[in-house]
Amino acid sequence: MLRFLAVLLAALLAVPAGPALAGPAPVAGADSPASQAPSEPVPAIAQEQDAADNSRIEARITGIFSELPQFGTVTVSVREGVVTLEGTLPDAETIARAEAIAGRVSGVATVENRIRRDLSIERNLSIIGQAAQIGADALAVLPLLAVAAVIAALVGGFGYLLASFGFLWDRVAPNAFLAELIRTAVRFGFVVGGLVIALDLLGAGALLGALLGGAGVIGIALGFAMRDTVENYVASLMLSLRQPFRPNDHVLIEDFEGRVIRLTSRATILMTLDGNHLRIPNSQVFKAVILNYTRNPQRRFDFELGVDADDDPRAAMALGIEVLGAPSFVLDNPAPSARIVNVGDSNILIQFFGWIDQREADWFKSRSLAIAGVKDALEEAGFALPEPIYRLRFDGRTDPLPIGRSAQRSDATGKPRKGQPATARAQDTCPESEISDLVEAERRSDPAGSRDLLDAGRPVE
């Protein structure tokens, strides 16, 4: 039995191994075909390769490299379809590109890349390696650059020459400010035009587009940042066109009152009634409500006086109108007038009106004298002028205080009341000229007056 088993084992060992037992199965790894993604089929290598094919491949690759300046140092040799590349190139990317180009030529079996990287300082440092080329290019472009600079200078100079014809722009523009604005625009337009022509001549169209785009963005940013300045500048232009007042006009601009000295490109300068300079930004003047007291020489004044509730208001009105019509400084046309404003618990409030010619009488003086004259006339006629004052008496040893109409009469001696003013006709009502004279002296003495935007030859709006 043991001999039978030994013979059977020897027979099995004598049987040759099949394909499955030829060896261990290959392990799939990073370099095995099983680990690689499916790709296009690789063309088969030709069984025979003659010398003519090798020469053709070498000539083709050499011709391609001769058209690429960076591959001028590469040499090519081909044998049995194997391309050998030798030489030096500046970087690994260029070396890989040379190998890829050679491998794409038909008939190449494989590429043996023996190109080395050039590690010389002159080749790798761009500032040194390209200095000679930059210098040569700069020398070559100098004539064209000189021609472009001359053309730009000629165009810009013509713009400055055209803008210098002041008589032309003064005739075209309605005022000096707008004429100067037009001259500035002409100069700027011709300078920009000269630069555009010069850059186009140099072939810097892309640079020109970038400059214009950047200028647009910067202009928008500056417009938002300098909005108040731009608004003030535009307001100056509009005021110079509208001419809302004249020099030495007495105006009220919002809460600011005074006489106009001048209108500049930035502000309106006033002299207040107490002799101080007042500068108001033109953007504020342009939007403000302007009251001009000088445009119409006739000006009305008014004031209020109260009489006792027991008095006849119609008689007080008639007396006041009669007194107002007596002085020479009050105009007959329009005639003085009066009206009842309010009826209180103990008085009747009457408002009186009168007109003057500001060229002959001062408004403040005339109003003051009119108030005094009407008040005296009403008191002399027996009208009581109530006062909001309460008088209390606690000491019985003194005489009672005069109250009511008894206060308007003379005392027992018959002497007139103290402080009784003279009649209105005897007072001076000539117009005040101190501030006006100061304004005229300021305009004559200040050299900046030549830049005044107010034009007496144009109508006031």
SVG drawing of the C-alpha trace seen along z (x, -y; Angstrom):
<svg xmlns="http://www.w3.org/2000/svg" viewBox="-65 -177 92 179">
<polyline fill="none" stroke="black" stroke-width="0.4" points="0.0,0.0 2.8,-2.4 4.5,-1.5 1.3,-2.3 1.0,-5.8 4.7,-6.6 4.2,-5.6 1.1,-7.8 2.8,-10.8 5.8,-10.4 3.4,-10.3 1.7,-13.5 5.0,-15.3 6.0,-14.2 3.0,-16.0 4.2,-19.4 2.7,-22.6 -0.1,-24.4 -0.5,-28.1 -2.2,-28.8 0.6,-27.1 3.4,-28.7 4.1,-31.3 2.5,-33.6 0.0,-36.1 1.3,-39.6 0.3,-42.1 -1.5,-45.2 0.5,-48.2 1.1,-51.8 3.3,-50.8 1.2,-47.8 -1.1,-48.1 -4.1,-47.2 -3.5,-50.4 -3.5,-52.7 -6.6,-54.3 -7.6,-53.2 -5.9,-55.3 -5.8,-55.5 -4.0,-52.6 -0.3,-53.2 0.6,-52.8 2.8,-49.9 6.5,-50.4 7.5,-49.7 9.5,-46.5 12.0,-48.2 13.5,-51.7 15.8,-52.8 18.3,-55.7 16.0,-57.8 13.3,-57.8 15.9,-58.7 17.1,-61.7 13.6,-62.8 12.7,-62.8 15.9,-64.6 15.3,-67.3 11.7,-67.8 12.6,-68.2 15.5,-70.4 13.4,-72.6 10.8,-73.0 13.4,-73.9 14.9,-76.5 11.7,-78.4 11.6,-78.6 14.4,-80.9 14.5,-79.3 15.5,-76.0 18.5,-77.3 21.0,-75.5 19.3,-72.0 20.9,-69.4 18.9,-66.5 20.1,-63.0 17.9,-60.1 18.8,-56.4 16.3,-53.6 13.5,-56.0 15.0,-56.9 15.4,-60.7 18.2,-62.0 18.0,-65.6 21.1,-67.3 22.0,-70.8 21.0,-73.3 17.7,-75.2 16.9,-77.7 14.2,-75.8 12.5,-72.4 9.3,-73.6 11.1,-74.4 13.0,-71.1 9.7,-69.2 8.2,-71.2 11.2,-70.3 10.6,-66.6 6.9,-66.8 7.4,-68.5 9.9,-65.8 7.7,-63.0 4.8,-64.3 6.7,-63.9 5.5,-60.9 7.8,-57.9 9.4,-58.6 9.7,-55.5 10.8,-57.2 12.7,-60.3 15.9,-60.2 16.0,-63.6 19.5,-64.5 18.9,-68.3 20.4,-69.9 19.2,-73.0 21.5,-76.1 22.5,-77.2 24.6,-80.2 23.8,-83.4 23.6,-85.5 21.0,-83.2 18.8,-82.8 18.8,-86.3 16.4,-88.2 17.6,-91.6 21.1,-90.6 20.2,-88.3 17.7,-90.7 19.6,-93.9 21.3,-93.9 18.0,-93.2 16.2,-95.9 18.9,-98.4 18.8,-97.5 15.0,-97.8 15.2,-101.2 17.7,-102.5 15.6,-101.2 12.5,-102.9 14.1,-106.3 13.5,-107.8 9.8,-106.8 9.5,-108.1 11.0,-111.4 8.5,-111.8 5.6,-110.9 6.8,-113.5 7.1,-116.2 3.6,-115.5 2.1,-115.6 3.9,-118.8 2.7,-120.4 -0.9,-119.4 -0.9,-120.6 0.9,-123.8 -1.7,-124.6 -4.3,-124.1 -2.6,-126.6 -2.2,-129.0 -5.9,-128.8 -6.9,-129.3 -4.7,-132.4 -7.0,-134.3 -8.9,-135.9 -10.9,-138.3 -12.4,-135.3 -13.6,-133.5 -14.7,-136.7 -16.9,-137.3 -18.3,-133.8 -18.9,-133.5 -21.3,-135.8 -18.9,-136.5 -15.2,-136.2 -15.8,-133.2 -17.3,-131.1 -14.7,-132.3 -11.9,-131.1 -13.7,-127.8 -13.9,-127.4 -10.2,-128.2 -9.3,-125.6 -11.4,-123.0 -9.8,-123.8 -6.3,-123.4 -7.2,-120.2 -8.8,-118.7 -5.8,-119.4 -3.3,-118.1 -5.3,-114.8 -5.6,-114.6 -1.9,-115.0 -1.2,-112.2 -3.7,-109.9 -2.0,-110.5 1.5,-109.9 0.4,-106.6 -1.3,-105.4 1.8,-106.1 3.9,-104.1 1.4,-101.2 0.3,-101.5 -3.4,-101.3 -3.9,-98.9 -2.1,-101.2 -4.3,-104.1 -7.4,-102.1 -6.2,-101.3 -5.3,-104.9 -8.7,-106.1 -10.5,-103.5 -8.4,-104.3 -9.0,-108.0 -12.8,-107.3 -12.7,-105.4 -10.6,-108.1 -12.9,-110.8 -15.9,-109.1 -14.2,-108.6 -13.0,-112.2 -16.5,-113.4 -18.0,-111.7 -15.1,-112.9 -15.2,-116.5 -19.0,-116.7 -19.3,-119.9 -16.4,-121.6 -17.9,-120.6 -21.3,-121.8 -19.9,-125.1 -18.1,-125.5 -21.2,-124.8 -23.2,-127.2 -20.6,-129.9 -21.1,-129.3 -24.9,-129.6 -24.7,-132.7 -22.4,-134.4 -24.9,-133.6 -28.0,-134.7 -26.6,-137.8 -29.0,-137.9 -27.6,-141.2 -25.2,-144.1 -22.2,-145.4 -23.2,-147.5 -26.8,-146.1 -28.3,-145.8 -29.4,-142.1 -30.6,-139.6 -29.4,-136.0 -31.2,-133.7 -30.1,-135.2 -27.1,-137.2 -27.7,-140.9 -25.2,-143.3 -24.1,-145.1 -22.5,-143.1 -18.8,-143.6 -18.2,-141.0 -19.0,-137.6 -16.0,-135.3 -15.6,-131.8 -16.0,-130.4 -18.0,-132.7 -20.2,-135.8 -18.6,-138.5 -20.8,-140.9 -20.1,-143.8 -22.4,-143.6 -24.2,-146.7 -21.7,-146.9 -18.7,-147.0 -17.5,-143.3 -16.7,-141.1 -19.0,-138.1 -18.1,-135.3 -20.9,-132.9 -20.2,-129.8 -21.9,-130.2 -23.5,-126.8 -25.4,-128.2 -26.2,-131.4 -27.5,-129.7 -30.1,-127.7 -31.0,-130.5 -33.9,-132.9 -32.4,-136.3 -34.1,-139.5 -32.7,-142.6 -33.6,-145.9 -31.9,-148.0 -33.6,-146.9 -36.8,-148.9 -36.0,-152.4 -39.4,-152.7 -39.6,-150.8 -42.3,-150.6 -41.9,-150.8 -44.4,-149.9 -44.8,-150.0 -47.5,-149.2 -49.0,-151.4 -51.8,-150.5 -54.6,-152.8 -56.9,-152.3 -59.9,-150.1 -62.2,-153.0 -60.7,-155.2 -62.0,-155.4 -59.6,-153.4 -60.9,-155.1 -59.9,-158.5 -56.5,-157.2 -56.0,-155.8 -57.0,-159.0 -54.7,-161.1 -51.8,-158.7 -52.2,-158.8 -52.4,-162.6 -49.2,-162.8 -47.4,-160.3 -48.4,-162.4 -46.9,-165.6 -43.1,-164.9 -41.4,-165.3 -39.6,-162.0 -42.9,-160.0 -44.2,-159.6 -47.7,-160.6 -47.9,-157.8 -48.3,-155.2 -50.0,-157.1 -49.7,-156.3 -52.2,-153.8 -53.2,-152.1 -55.2,-149.1 -56.3,-147.5 -54.2,-144.4 -55.7,-143.1 -58.2,-144.0 -57.0,-143.0 -58.6,-143.1 -57.3,-146.6 -56.0,-148.0 -56.5,-148.1 -53.4,-147.5 -53.0,-149.6 -50.4,-149.1 -49.3,-152.2 -47.6,-152.1 -45.6,-154.6 -43.4,-154.6 -40.1,-156.3 -37.7,-156.8 -34.4,-155.1 -32.4,-157.3 -33.5,-160.4 -34.3,-159.1 -32.8,-156.4 -35.2,-153.7 -34.2,-153.3 -34.2,-157.1 -37.6,-157.6 -39.2,-154.8 -37.9,-156.0 -39.1,-159.6 -42.5,-158.4 -43.0,-156.3 -42.1,-159.2 -44.3,-161.6 -47.4,-159.4 -46.9,-158.6 -46.6,-162.2 -49.7,-163.2 -51.8,-160.4 -50.8,-161.4 -51.4,-165.1 -54.8,-164.3 -55.7,-162.5 -55.3,-158.9 -54.0,-156.6 -51.1,-154.3 -51.6,-151.3 -48.6,-149.7 -48.4,-146.1 -47.2,-147.3 -48.9,-146.9 -48.4,-149.6 -49.1,-148.7 -49.3,-151.3 -49.1,-150.3 -48.0,-153.6 -50.9,-156.0 -48.7,-159.0 -47.8,-159.9 -49.9,-161.2 -51.6,-158.7 -49.8,-157.9 -51.2,-159.3 -53.0,-156.6 -54.8,-156.7 -55.3,-159.9 -54.2,-162.0 -50.6,-160.8 -50.8,-162.4 -51.5,-165.9 -49.0,-168.5 -48.4,-169.0 -49.9,-171.8 -47.1,-174.2 -48.0,-173.9 -44.5,-172.8 -44.3,-170.3 -43.3,-166.7 -39.6,-166.0 -38.0,-164.4 -40.6,-165.5 -38.9,-165.1 -38.9,-167.7 -41.1,-167.3 -40.2,-164.8 -39.7,-167.5 -36.7,-168.9 -34.8,-165.6 -32.2,-164.4 -33.4,-161.6 -30.7,-161.5 -29.6,-158.0 -26.7,-156.5 -23.7,-156.1 -21.0,-154.8 -21.3,-151.1 -21.8,-152.0 -18.6,-154.1 -16.7,-151.3 -17.8,-148.9 -16.8,-151.2 -13.4,-151.8 -13.0,-148.0 -13.7,-147.4 -11.4,-150.1 -8.4,-149.1 -8.6,-145.3 -6.7,-143.8 -9.0,-140.8 -11.8,-143.0 -10.7,-142.2 -12.0,-138.7 -15.4,-139.9 -18.1,-137.9 -20.8,-140.6 -21.4,-142.3 -23.1,-145.7 -23.8,-145.4 -26.1,-142.4 -29.7,-142.5 -30.3,-141.3 -32.4,-138.2"/>
</svg>
